Amino acid sequence: MMGKPIVLHLGDAIKYNHDFYNVEFLSRFEVVRAQVETRAEFIDALRNKRCASLAEIAREFALLY
């Protein structure tokens, strides 16, 4: 069985629509946070596939359904 698609969460923690995020979104996706401090480190991590096999990159405001 395949796992859930992985979403890389950038930016601040979720501020709105907690019910949707905690119930619907997390039931469909595995959410990981970038473990980098700078934009250059982030780009390097993407190029070298250190951010897992991503299906999506989302910032907090993108989840305001």
C-alpha positions as CSV (number, residue, x, y, z in Angstrom):
1,M,0.0,0.0,0.0
2,M,1.3,3.4,-0.9
3,G,1.6,6.1,1.7
4,K,-0.1,9.5,1.6
5,P,1.3,12.2,-0.7
6,I,3.8,14.4,1.1
7,V,3.2,18.1,1.4
8,L,6.0,20.4,2.5
9,H,4.6,23.1,4.7
10,L,6.4,26.5,4.5
11,G,5.9,29.5,6.7
12,D,3.9,29.9,9.8
13,A,1.7,27.4,11.6
14,I,-1.9,27.1,10.4
15,K,-3.9,30.0,11.8
16,Y,-7.4,29.4,10.2
17,N,-9.6,26.5,9.3
18,H,-8.2,24.2,11.9
19,D,-11.1,21.7,11.6
20,F,-10.4,21.3,7.8
21,Y,-6.7,21.1,8.3
22,N,-6.7,18.6,11.2
23,V,-9.5,16.4,9.9
24,E,-9.6,16.6,6.1
25,F,-6.1,17.7,5.1
26,L,-4.1,15.5,7.5
27,S,-6.3,12.5,6.7
28,R,-5.2,12.8,3.0
29,F,-1.6,14.1,3.2
30,E,1.5,13.7,5.3
31,V,2.8,17.1,6.2
32,V,6.5,17.8,6.8
33,R,8.3,21.0,7.7
34,A,11.5,22.2,6.0
35,Q,14.4,21.8,8.3
36,V,16.4,24.6,6.8
37,E,17.1,28.2,7.8
38,T,17.8,30.1,4.6
39,R,16.4,30.2,1.0
40,A,19.8,28.9,-0.3
41,E,19.6,25.9,2.1
42,F,16.0,25.2,1.0
43,I,16.9,25.3,-2.7
44,D,19.9,23.0,-2.1
45,A,17.7,20.6,-0.1
46,L,15.2,20.5,-3.0
47,R,17.9,19.9,-5.6
48,N,19.5,17.2,-3.6
49,K,16.1,15.6,-2.7
50,R,16.6,16.1,1.1
51,C,13.0,17.3,1.4
52,A,11.5,13.8,0.7
53,S,9.5,13.0,-2.4
54,L,7.0,15.9,-2.5
55,A,3.6,16.0,-4.1
56,E,3.0,19.6,-3.0
57,I,4.6,22.7,-1.4
58,A,2.1,24.8,0.6
59,R,2.2,27.9,2.6
60,E,-0.3,28.6,5.4
61,F,-2.4,31.0,3.3
62,A,-2.8,28.4,0.6
63,L,-5.0,26.3,2.9
64,L,-7.8,28.8,3.3
65,Y,-10.5,26.7,1.5
